[in-house]
Amino acid sequence: MKTPDALRDKLRGQWRNGDTRRRRLLGEDPWPSTLPIGKPAPALMAKDVATVRAHIERWRRVRVGEVRWEAVSYRSLAGAVELPVSWVLHSIEEWVEAMADAEIRREYRLLSGVIAAVDPRFHPLIVRQRQHLLTHGAEETIRACTVAARLTPGCAAGRPLRALSIAGCDSKFFERHRPLLTRLLELRFGDAVAHQGLESFLGALDEGEHWLLIAPLVPGLLPFEQLRLRSSELRRSPLPGSHLLLIENERSLYQLPPLAGTVAVLGAGRNLTWLQAAWLDDRTLAYWGDLDTWGLSMLAMARLQRPHLKTLLMDAATFSALAPEHAVVEPVKADPSPPAGLDAQEQALYRDLYEREKGRLEQEFVPIELVHRAANRWHSGSLPLRLDAADPHHLC
């Protein structure tokens, strides 16, 4: 037999489940909803009637929903006893109230207000991924939905995003709400948004583009040992060589080995739309970044531009081998759900890293010998390097 508090905990768990919350709030699940309470075992009724009486009294005090009772006979009792057998909730309001949780009531009021005010196409996303709402509030979330409903491909016409004045948004609006706006636009226009990147899709000036570090990994490919190019220039101007190695962090240049016909592009971060350049079609590409949720998110962005791009040392085996000594806390994690662009194993790794207390392995802590081995195997077209914790060569 279950107490009211036990079933309230179950209801709170339903609320915290994004899919259940979405189905309930958007009317996909039918009402009423019935929760079985259960009946006392005959042994308990025979030996501890006081406990059963307390159980009955707790359910008599429940004022939310409908507690259904049933006359049940036991051999140990002279007559039947009225017992609570199920708790029936007839509406969303009763479901929320039955949880007896002030924070959930507040969340429900916020979600209800947003749902009433925004395009129905956006409802599932807002309800399922409510963190933006809890962080930025209802007014800002409603404005983000209003802006997303008015944006169209190429509408920026070469202006920076901060210069777009839509629904009263300020110059920092796109910066604050970029992840939500991107997902909302994906609901309207599909994968084109992710493939092109927000600025490219809207036809906006990419003010965020920065100078990328270009480093040939053997002499003779370029007349410089290193140079810097803007991403827009890199998109227009082919680099020499047959192989291109994309590195998340500039400071990992010293870890790279000499590789014939190979140029490294370092420090791109999330600025990856230049990977759409046609001259990359005949290059062999690889990506190496930090092993954390943001590193895998950037890998996913690169993979959406270049589906055949390979990875170096961004797998579960690498993390398992090096984490005991080198894993650290990721200060701010990316989205709880793995982004599009990761394969099944990478998605599983993403979820694992998100849940870990120390779910970050920075590139600088990967031994140089291991980086050299992985890069050379990629360059030669060999199978991906697989690490084993027992491998005597996996550590410095």
C-alpha positions in Angstrom: 0.0 0.0 0.0 1.3 3.4 -1.0 1.1 6.6 1.1 0.1 10.0 -0.3 3.7 11.2 0.0 4.9 8.2 -2.0 2.5 8.9 -4.8 3.3 12.6 -4.7 7.0 11.7 -5.2 5.9 9.7 -8.2 3.9 12.6 -9.6 6.9 14.9 -9.2 9.0 12.4 -11.2 6.4 12.6 -13.9 6.7 16.3 -14.0 10.5 16.2 -14.3 10.3 13.8 -17.2 10.3 16.0 -20.3 8.2 13.6 -22.4 5.6 13.0 -19.8 5.4 16.8 -19.0 4.9 17.5 -22.7 2.2 14.9 -23.1 0.3 16.1 -20.1 0.5 19.8 -20.6 -0.3 19.6 -24.4 -3.2 17.3 -24.0 -1.7 14.2 -25.5 -2.4 12.0 -22.5 -6.1 11.5 -21.6 -7.7 12.4 -18.3 -8.5 11.1 -15.7 -5.2 9.6 -14.5 -5.5 6.8 -12.0 -2.7 5.9 -9.5 -3.2 2.6 -7.7 -2.7 2.8 -3.9 -2.7 -0.9 -3.1 -4.2 -2.8 -0.2 -2.7 -3.9 3.1 -1.5 -7.4 3.1 -3.5 -9.9 5.3 -0.5 -10.4 7.6 -0.3 -6.6 8.2 -4.0 -6.4 8.9 -3.8 -9.3 11.4 -0.7 -8.0 13.3 -0.6 -4.2 13.0 -4.1 -2.7 12.6 -2.8 0.6 14.0 -0.5 1.1 11.0 -3.5 0.4 8.6 -5.6 2.9 10.6 -2.9 5.6 10.2 -2.7 4.8 6.5 -6.5 5.2 6.1 -6.4 8.4 8.0 -3.7 9.9 5.8 -5.8 9.2 2.7 -8.9 10.7 4.3 -7.0 14.0 4.7 -6.3 14.2 0.9 -8.4 17.0 -0.6 -7.0 17.0 -4.2 -8.5 14.7 -6.8 -10.7 11.8 -5.9 -9.7 9.0 -3.5 -11.7 5.9 -4.4 -12.6 3.5 -1.6 -13.5 -0.1 -1.6 -14.9 -2.5 1.1 -12.4 -5.3 1.6 -12.9 -8.3 3.8 -10.1 -10.0 5.9 -10.3 -13.2 7.9 -8.8 -11.5 10.9 -11.6 -8.9 11.0 -15.3 -9.5 11.8 -16.5 -7.3 8.9 -15.3 -5.5 5.8 -13.2 -2.4 6.1 -13.3 0.6 3.8 -9.8 1.1 2.2 -8.4 3.6 -0.3 -7.6 1.7 -3.5 -6.8 4.4 -6.0 -6.2 8.1 -6.4 -7.8 9.7 -9.5 -6.7 13.0 -10.9 -9.2 14.5 -13.4 -7.2 17.4 -14.9 -3.8 19.0 -15.4 -4.6 21.4 -12.5 -5.3 18.5 -10.1 -2.1 16.8 -11.3 0.0 19.8 -10.5 -1.8 20.5 -7.2 -1.4 16.9 -6.1 2.4 17.2 -6.2 2.2 19.8 -3.3 5.4 21.4 -4.6 5.6 25.3 -4.7 8.4 25.3 -7.3 6.4 23.0 -9.7 3.3 25.3 -9.2 5.5 28.2 -10.3 6.9 26.4 -13.3 3.3 25.4 -14.3 2.1 29.0 -14.1 5.1 30.1 -16.3 4.6 27.4 -18.8 0.9 28.0 -19.0 1.4 31.7 -19.7 4.0 31.0 -22.4 1.8 28.3 -24.1 -1.1 30.7 -24.2 1.0 33.4 -25.9 3.2 31.7 -28.5 2.9 29.8 -31.8 1.6 26.2 -31.2 4.4 24.9 -33.3 6.8 25.9 -30.5 4.8 24.4 -27.6 6.5 21.0 -27.5 10.0 22.5 -27.4 9.2 25.1 -24.7 7.5 22.5 -22.5 10.0 19.8 -22.9 13.1 21.9 -22.5 11.9 24.4 -19.9 15.3 25.5 -18.7 15.4 28.5 -20.9 12.1 29.7 -19.4 13.3 29.1 -15.9 16.5 31.1 -16.6 15.1 34.0 -18.6 11.5 34.2 -17.6 8.2 34.2 -19.4 8.4 37.6 -21.1 11.8 36.9 -22.7 10.8 33.4 -23.8 7.6 34.8 -25.4 9.6 37.4 -27.2 12.1 34.8 -28.4 9.2 32.8 -29.9 7.8 35.9 -31.5 11.1 36.8 -33.1 11.6 33.2 -34.3 8.1 33.3 -35.9 9.0 36.4 -37.9 12.5 35.4 -39.1 12.9 34.0 -42.6 15.9 32.7 -44.6 18.1 35.6 -45.7 16.0 38.2 -43.9 19.1 40.0 -42.3 20.3 41.0 -45.8 23.9 41.4 -44.7 23.2 43.2 -41.4 24.6 41.9 -38.1 22.1 40.1 -36.0 22.3 42.7 -33.2 21.0 45.3 -35.7 17.7 43.4 -36.3 14.9 45.1 -34.5 12.1 42.6 -34.2 9.4 42.6 -31.5 11.3 45.1 -29.4 14.4 43.0 -29.0 17.6 44.8 -27.9 21.1 44.5 -29.5 22.1 41.7 -27.1 18.9 39.6 -27.7 20.4 37.2 -30.2 23.4 36.6 -28.0 21.2 35.8 -25.0 18.8 33.5 -26.8 20.8 32.0 -29.6 20.4 28.3 -28.7 16.6 28.7 -28.3 16.2 30.7 -31.4 18.2 28.2 -33.4 16.0 25.3 -32.2 12.8 27.3 -32.8 13.9 28.0 -36.4 14.8 24.3 -36.9 11.1 23.6 -36.1 10.1 25.9 -38.9 12.8 25.2 -41.5 14.4 21.9 -40.6 18.0 20.9 -40.8 19.0 23.8 -43.0 19.5 26.0 -39.9 22.0 23.6 -38.4 23.7 22.9 -41.7 24.3 26.6 -42.5 24.6 28.1 -39.0 22.4 30.9 -37.8 24.2 33.8 -39.4 24.5 32.1 -42.8 20.9 30.9 -42.7 19.5 34.4 -41.9 22.0 36.1 -44.3 23.6 38.1 -41.4 27.0 39.5 -41.1 29.0 37.1 -39.0 30.4 39.5 -36.4 31.5 36.5 -34.3 34.0 35.3 -36.9 37.5 35.5 -35.6 41.0 34.9 -36.9 41.9 31.3 -37.3 45.4 30.0 -36.8 46.7 28.2 -40.0 49.7 26.0 -39.5 51.2 23.7 -42.2 52.5 20.5 -40.5 55.4 20.2 -42.9 57.6 22.9 -44.5 56.9 24.0 -48.0 53.1 23.9 -48.1 52.9 27.6 -47.3 55.5 30.4 -47.3 54.8 30.9 -43.6 55.2 28.6 -40.5 51.9 30.1 -39.2 49.4 32.7 -40.4 45.9 33.9 -39.4 42.9 34.1 -41.7 39.3 35.1 -41.1 36.8 32.3 -41.6 35.2 34.2 -44.5 38.5 34.3 -46.3 39.1 30.7 -45.6 35.8 29.8 -47.1 36.9 31.6 -50.4 40.5 30.7 -50.5 41.7 27.0 -50.7 44.5 25.9 -48.6 47.2 23.6 -50.1 47.6 19.9 -49.3 45.5 16.8 -49.3 44.7 16.6 -45.6 43.1 19.2 -43.2 43.2 18.7 -39.5 40.7 20.9 -37.5 41.7 21.5 -33.9 39.4 23.1 -31.3 42.2 24.9 -29.3 45.1 26.8 -30.6 47.3 25.8 -27.7 47.3 22.2 -28.9 49.5 23.0 -31.9 52.6 21.8 -30.1 51.1 18.4 -29.8 50.7 17.7 -33.5 53.3 15.6 -35.5 54.7 16.4 -38.9 52.2 15.1 -41.5 52.8 15.3 -45.3 50.4 17.4 -47.2 48.6 18.4 -44.1 47.5 21.8 -42.8 46.0 22.4 -39.4 43.3 24.9 -38.7 43.2 25.8 -35.0 40.9 27.8 -32.7 37.7 27.8 -34.8 35.5 27.0 -31.8 31.8 27.2 -33.0 32.7 29.2 -36.0 32.5 26.3 -38.5 30.3 27.5 -41.4 33.5 27.9 -43.5 33.5 24.1 -43.7 30.9 24.5 -46.4 33.6 25.7 -48.8 33.6 23.7 -52.0 37.4 23.3 -52.1 37.1 21.0 -49.1 35.3 18.4 -51.1 38.5 16.7 -52.1 40.3 17.0 -48.8 40.7 14.3 -46.1 39.3 15.9 -42.9 39.6 15.1 -39.2 38.5 16.9 -36.0 40.1 16.9 -32.6 38.7 18.7 -29.7 38.2 18.6 -25.9 36.4 15.5 -24.7 33.4 17.2 -23.0 29.8 18.2 -23.9 31.0 21.4 -25.7 33.7 19.6 -27.6 31.3 17.0 -28.8 28.8 19.7 -29.7 31.4 21.4 -31.9 32.2 18.1 -33.4 28.5 17.7 -34.2 28.4 21.1 -35.9 31.4 20.2 -38.0 30.0 16.8 -38.9 26.8 18.4 -40.1 28.8 20.4 -42.5 31.1 17.5 -43.5 29.5 14.1 -42.8 32.6 12.1 -43.7 34.9 14.0 -41.3 36.9 11.7 -39.0 37.7 12.2 -35.3 40.9 11.9 -33.3 40.8 10.7 -29.7 37.2 11.7 -29.1 35.7 8.4 -28.0 34.8 6.6 -24.7 37.9 4.5 -24.7 40.2 7.6 -24.7 38.2 9.2 -21.9 38.2 6.0 -19.8 42.0 5.6 -20.2 42.9 9.1 -19.3 40.1 10.3 -17.0 41.4 8.8 -13.7 44.4 11.2 -13.8 43.2 14.1 -16.0 39.4 14.5 -16.0 38.1 17.7 -14.5 34.8 19.4 -13.9 33.2 21.0 -16.9 32.2 24.4 -15.5 29.2 25.0 -17.8 27.7 22.1 -19.7 26.0 22.2 -23.1 22.5 21.0 -23.7 21.4 17.9 -21.8 20.4 16.2 -25.1 23.1 15.1 -27.6 23.1 17.4 -30.7 22.4 16.2 -34.2 25.5 15.1 -36.0 26.8 12.6 -33.5 26.7 8.9 -34.2 25.2 6.4 -31.7 28.5 5.8 -29.8 29.2 9.6 -29.6 25.7 10.2 -28.3 26.1 7.7 -25.6 29.5 9.3 -24.7 27.9 12.7 -24.6 25.2 11.5 -22.2 27.8 9.9 -20.0 30.0 13.0 -19.9 27.0 15.2 -19.1 26.1 13.0 -16.1 29.6 12.8 -14.7 30.9 15.1 -12.0 34.3 15.2 -13.8 33.2 14.9 -17.4 35.9 16.9 -19.2 39.2 15.8 -20.7 41.1 18.8 -22.1 43.3 18.3 -25.2 46.4 19.5 -23.4 46.3 16.5 -21.1 46.3 14.0 -23.9 49.9 12.7 -24.1 51.8 13.9 -27.2 52.8 10.3 -28.1 49.2 9.3 -28.2 48.3 12.3 -30.4 51.1 11.4 -32.8 49.9 7.8 -33.0 46.3 8.8 -33.7 47.2 11.5 -36.2 49.5 9.2 -38.1 47.0 6.5 -38.3 44.4 8.9 -39.6 46.8 10.3 -42.2 47.7 6.8 -43.4 44.1 5.8 -43.6 44.4 3.1 -40.9 41.6 2.1 -38.7 40.9 4.4 -35.7 43.2 4.2 -32.8 41.5 2.2 -30.0 42.8 2.8 -26.5 42.8 0.3 -23.7 43.3 1.3 -20.1 45.9 -1.5 -19.8 47.9 -0.1 -22.8 51.3 0.8 -21.4 51.7 3.5 -24.0 48.6 5.4 -23.4 50.1 7.7 -20.7 53.2 9.9 -20.7 
